[in-house]
Amino acid sequence: MMQTRSQTLQQKKANEFVFDFDKSSRAWRANKIKCANGCYEYKKTVEKETSKSHKYNTRSSIKL
């Protein structure tokens, strides 16, 4: 079966892949600090304290 021009264009658009390198670069650098010589370090994050009872007792939220 022969394809029409519009079918060929639709097929080309469906196979086309566009990757936004600028957006992915910003997302990658979001949690990093730029250092000398083009190196990066992760930003320090504050972890939330979890209580020991919550850490070990996973069924505490279930009411019987």
C-alpha positions as CSV (number, residue, x, y, z in Angstrom):
1,M,0.0,0.0,0.0
2,M,1.4,3.4,-0.9
3,Q,1.4,6.2,1.6
4,T,0.2,9.7,0.9
5,R,2.3,12.7,1.8
6,S,0.3,13.5,4.9
7,Q,0.7,9.9,6.2
8,T,4.5,10.1,5.5
9,L,4.7,13.4,7.5
10,Q,2.7,12.0,10.4
11,Q,4.9,8.9,10.5
12,K,8.1,11.2,10.5
13,K,6.6,13.3,13.4
14,A,5.8,10.2,15.4
15,N,9.4,8.9,15.0
16,E,10.9,12.2,15.9
17,F,12.6,12.5,19.3
18,V,13.4,15.9,20.8
19,F,15.6,16.0,23.9
20,D,16.0,19.3,25.8
21,F,19.6,19.2,27.0
22,D,19.3,22.6,28.7
23,K,16.4,21.4,30.8
24,S,18.1,18.2,31.8
25,S,21.3,20.0,32.7
26,R,19.4,22.4,35.0
27,A,17.6,19.4,36.6
28,W,21.0,17.6,37.1
29,R,22.6,20.7,38.7
30,A,19.6,21.5,40.9
31,N,21.1,19.7,43.9
32,K,24.8,20.4,43.2
33,I,27.3,23.2,43.9
34,K,29.9,24.1,41.2
35,C,33.5,23.8,42.4
36,A,36.8,24.6,40.7
37,N,37.9,22.8,37.5
38,G,34.4,22.0,36.4
39,C,33.7,19.7,39.4
40,Y,30.5,19.5,41.3
41,E,29.6,18.6,44.9
42,Y,26.2,17.6,46.2
43,K,24.5,20.2,48.3
44,K,24.2,19.3,52.0
45,T,20.6,18.3,52.9
46,V,19.0,18.2,56.3
47,E,17.5,14.8,56.9
48,K,14.3,14.6,59.0
49,E,14.7,12.8,62.3
50,T,12.6,9.7,62.6
51,S,11.7,8.3,65.9
52,K,13.0,4.8,66.7
53,S,9.5,3.5,67.4
54,H,8.4,4.6,63.9
55,K,11.4,3.1,62.3
56,Y,11.0,-0.3,63.8
57,N,7.2,-0.5,64.3
58,T,5.7,-0.3,60.8
59,R,2.3,-1.5,61.9
60,S,1.7,1.3,64.4
61,S,-0.8,3.1,62.1
62,I,-3.0,0.0,61.7
63,K,-5.9,-0.1,64.1
64,L,-7.2,-3.4,65.1
